[in-house]
Amino acid sequence: MRNRIVFAVLLSVVVLIVSTTIASPATAAPPAQSKNCSYQLTPQIRLPQYPGQQHLNFLYAPVAWNGKGTYVIVNTYTRMGYQWAFHGNFSGRARFGVPTSYTLLNPRWTRDRWVIVFSECPK
């Protein structure tokens, strides 16, 4: 229970810090690890390869994740947290799926700033 409270407090601090920091994508510094294991995510849309296939929408972390601990994906614009599915590590980067239903209801989702907070730092 104590770990969940600490994690919730850290998440609140990260959301507050990130939401008050204003940087355009062109001038933003590359994502760097902070003390509380949070990273900026990069959205990517992959178009279907054949008719009827769903669009594949992902958020990429700049680090690989070992699967230990928990994580929360935060939209810093809406300040909402999500636990979308982990889809493995590719080229040293963790990939998290974004549900098609979310992308249809929020067509500007790729323009929002996304952050992931890990309960344990990826190694």
Residue, then its C-alpha position, 0 to 999 in steps of 0.5 A: m500500500r505504501n508503494r502505491i501511495v509513493f508511486a501516486v505522489l511521484l506521478s503527480v509531481v511528474v505530471l505537474i512538472v511536465s505540464t508546466t514546462i513549455a517546449s515545442p517539439a523542434t526545440a525540445a531536448p532529447p528525453a533524459q532519465s530523471k530521478n523518478c524514472s519518467y521518460q517522454l514518449t514518441p507517438q507513431i502510426r503504422l498504416p494497415q498492410y492490407p484492407g480490413q487490418q486495424h491501424l497500429n498506433f504506438l508510443y515508444a519510450p527511449v529505453a527498453w523495459n525489462g517488464k519489472g514493476t508497473y508503469v503509467i502512461v500520462n497524457t500531459y495535456t489532459r493529465m489522464g493516466y493509462q496502462w496500455a499494453f506493452h508490445g515488447n522492445f524494438s531497437g532498444r526502445a519499449r513499445f506500448g500500444v494505443p487502442t484504436s478506439y482512443t485514437l478515433l475519439n482523440p484524432r490529435w493524440t499524436r500532437d499531445r505530449w506523452v510521458i511514461v513513469f516506471s515504478e522501477c527504473p529500466k536497466 
